[in-house]
Amino acid sequence: MRAAGGIPVVASERVQPAALAEAAWLIDRLLAKRPDVAVAIGRSFVRFVVMAHDERTISRKNSTRAIS
């Protein structure tokens, strides 16, 4: 599983792996100077979800794919 600062980054099957890697990279950069925030988010069972451009939150299934 791919994690950014300990936070899972997941997506639907329609999202390209490069988009997931970019999202994880951005999250890592945003939290680089605040590891305490990353830990708090991780402990809260939060995950970042990347969706395809034509998906809607109502169309998301409970199962998502995590990258490694």
N, C-alpha and C positions, 0 to 999 in steps of 0.2 A: 504494500500500500504506500502511496506517496503522501507525505505529510509536509506541510509548510509550518515551521515553528511548532511542530507537534500537533497541528490541526489537520484533520483529514481533508483532502481535496478530491471530490468525487464528481462524476458526470454521467450523462446518459450515454448509450452506445453510439449515438450519432455525433458526439463531440470528438474532434481530432485530438490525438495524444499531445500534439504540440500546443494546443490551446490549454490543456491541463497543466502542462509543464510551465507555460507562461503564467498562468494563474498562481501556481505554487511559487514561482520566482517573485512575482509581485507581492504576494503575502509575506514571503520571507523578508523582502526589502522594507515593507511597511512596518514590520515588527522587529526589525534588526536591533533597534536601540531600546526596545521595550519587551524583553523576554518575560517579564512579570505578566504582561498583558496576554502574551501567547499562552502561558501556563494557565491563566485564569480562563481563557477561552477554551482551551483543551479540557480543563476540568469540568466545564459546563456542557460537555458533550455536543459542542457546536461543530458543524462541518460546513465547508464551503462547497457549493454546488455550481457547476458550470453547465449551462444548457445551450442547445443549438439555437440558432437565431430564430427559428420558427416554432420553437417549443414554448409552452406556457406553463406556469407553475401548476395549474389545474390538471395538466396532462402528465405531470411527473408521477411516476410510480414510486412506491416506497423503496424499491431496490435500486441502487445506483452502483456504478462501476467505479472502483478506486484505481488509481494508477500506481505503478511501482517504479 
